[in-house]
Amino acid sequence: MRLDQLLAHYQIPRKEIKQSLAKRLILVDGLVATKLSQNVDTGLQEVRWKERVLTDCSHCYFLLHKPQGLVTATKDAQHATVLDLLRAEDRTPNTYPIGRLDRDTTGLLLLTDNGPLGFQLLHPRYHIEKEYAVTVNGPLEPAHIADFQEGITFLDGTKCKPAKLEILTSSPKESRALVTLSEGKFHQVKKMFLSVGVKVTALKRVQFGDFTLDSELAEGQYRPLNQDELQIIKNYLENS
């Protein structure tokens, strides 16, 4: 939640909110707030206004192992969505997935009801890296590593930012690799491998920023973030 929205939740007039900011009367974890647009969570941070601790607006955060066949959206007219995996008590009207995974892509997905967080984590200026485990239907060569590092160019002329390719196995019929990138163009990973002559047959996201897919979560399972992962969220909030 934005700081100004939190203060407005307490029925503080907009004029007084601005004056409080100017007078350095708003503290977040003991530090003077410098902008009303910063993202805060009273469940993770101590927010004070004129020595009053504001505690009413905490958020939920879940880590989900997305299975194939579900749409990464809050609703869809034709397909089940990742939110359909949540128990009723864990789902709020504002819960949404951060970013998108294709319907046939599996792996790590974060869910939250903290609206500004998704924008922050997906904004290009934060350069959040994503790592994918990829299986393709042909050979991968050392030259492809250099192609990815230089930045793959699609057939329509679109050029990707440099990406890291780590080849795990390679054979004429099937190869496995890890690819790490910091942007999210439409079907980007699949198009990158098509550009070097192979087709992706399986795709799983295993890393999103500092978050790692939990090996104990089966596809379709989810859990609340643990304390270490909540600290990662808090670090993002502090840099918002």
N, C-alpha and C positions, 0 to 999 in steps of 0.2 A: 504494500500500500504506500502511496505517496505520503510524505510527511504532512502536506497541507490537507490531504483527505482525512488523515488520522485526526488532526486538530479540529477539522470541521465536524467530524463524528461526535466530538465533545461539545458541539454547539458553540464553538468559539467563533465570533464574527471574523470575516475575512480581513477587515481592516486591522483588528487586534492581532491576528496571526502575523501579518506583515510587520506590524510594530514590534511584536515579540521577537521576530527574527532579527530586526535591525538593532534591538536592544540586547541581543545575545541571551535571551531568556529561554531558548529552546536548546536542550542538551540531548545528544544521542550517545549513550555509553560514556557519559562524562565529558564529551567534546561538544563545543558550540556548533550548532547546525549552521551551515552557510547557504543552503538553498532549500526551498520548500518542495522542490521536485524530487528530492532524493527518496529512494525506496527504503522503507523501514518495516520491521516486524517486531511487535512488542513481545512476541514469544521468544525471540532471540536477542533482543536489544532492550536496554532500559532507556525509555524516552521520557524526558521530563519537560514540563512546561510550567514555569514559575514555581519550581520546587514540587509540583504535583507529578507523580508518576502515572503515566498513561498505560493501561494494561489491557484494554478491551479488544484489541484487534490483532490476534495472532493468526498465523497461516499454517496450512498443512503442506507437507512435502512427501512425495512417494517416489520410490524407484521401482520401475516396472520392467520385467523381461517380456517384451512384446513378441507375440507369436505371429505367424503368417495369417493372412486372411482378414485382419482387422484394419479399419481405417484410422489413421491418426488424426482425429477430429473430435469435436464435442457432440456432433450429430451428423447423420448421413441418411439419406432417404433409401438407399439400397443395401448398405452393408452395416454390420455391427461395428462399433467403434471401440477404441481402447478403454473408454470410460465405462463400457458395459462390463468390464472385468472387476470394477470396484464394488465393494460391499456398500449397501445403502448408507451405512453410518459413516463411511469414509468419503462420500461424494457430496459436494455442495453445488449449488447452482453456478458457482464461479470456477469450479475445477476445470482445468484444461491441460493438454499436453504441451510441453515446451518443444517447439520445432516439430518436424514431420519425418516419419519413416514411411516408405512406400508400403502398400498393402502386403506385398510379398517379402518385405524386409523384416528381419527379426532383430532383437537386441535391446539395448539400454534406452529407456525413455523416462524422462522426469515428468511428474504430474504435480500440479500445485494450484492453489487458488490465489496466489500472489501475482496479481495482474502485471505489474511492471517488470517482474523478474524475467519473464520470457523474452520481452523486448530487449532487456539488458543483455541477456546471455546470447541472443542471436544477432545483436547489432555488430556490423563488421568492425567497428573500432575496438571491440574487445578481443577479436582474433581467437575465439574459443575453438580449440582444435577438436576434431572428431576422428576416432580411429575405427576402421571397419575390418572385419575378417571377411575375405572375399574368396570365392571359388569360381574359376573360369573354365571354359571348355577347350582350352588349347594351351600352348606353351607360353611361358613368360621368360624373357631374356634379360640379361644384365643391361642391355641398351634401353630397356623400358624404364629402368630406374632413373636414368638420365632424362628420359622424356618427361617423366612425372616431375622431376626436380626443376626442369626448365619451365614447365607449365603446359599442360595438354591443350591443344587447340581443336575444338569441335569442327565438324564439317561445315557448319554455318559461319565459321570464322570467330566464334566466341572463344576467348582464351581464358583458361583457368589460372589461378594463382599456383605457385609452386607447391607440390605435394610430395610426401615421402612414401615410397613404395618399398616394402620389404618382402622379397620372394621367399616363401617357406618351402614350397616344393614346386617342381616344374616337370611336365611330361607332355607328349604330343596331344593327349586327349583331355588332361585335367591338370590344373595348377592351383595352388593356394597361396595367398599373400595377405599382408596387412597393408592398408593404405591409410595415411593420415592427412587430413586437409582442414583448412580453416574457413571454408566458405560452404555455401549450401545451394548451389544451382539445382534446377529441376532435373532429377534423375542423373545427377552429376557423376557419381561413381560408375554407374553403368555406362554412361557415354564416354567416360575417360578410357575404360578398358576397350570399348568398341573402337575407339580411335587408334588403338595399337593392335587391333585385329582379333580380339577375343571377346566372347560374350560372358557376362556374369550369370552364373547358374545358382549361386547362393550368396546372400549378403547379410551380415550381422554387424550391428554397431556394438563395439565392446568398450568404447571409451567416449566420454563427452566432457571436455574440459578436465577437471580434476576428479570426475566421477567415473568409476569402473563398474562394469556389469558384475553383479554378484553371482559367483559360480554356483551358489547354493539355491538360487532362484530358478525354478523350472520355467519354461515358456508359459506365459499366462499368469504367473505369480507376481506379486508385488509386496512391498513392505515400506513402512515409514523410514525416512533417512535416519541413520545412526548418528551418534554425537559428533563423530569426525566429519561426517558429510554435512551435518547442520552447521558446523564451523565453516565449511567451504561456502555454504550459502551466506553465512554472516559476513565472510570476507568479501563476497560479491556485493552485498548490501553496503558495506563500508566504502566501497569504491564506486558506488553509483552516483 
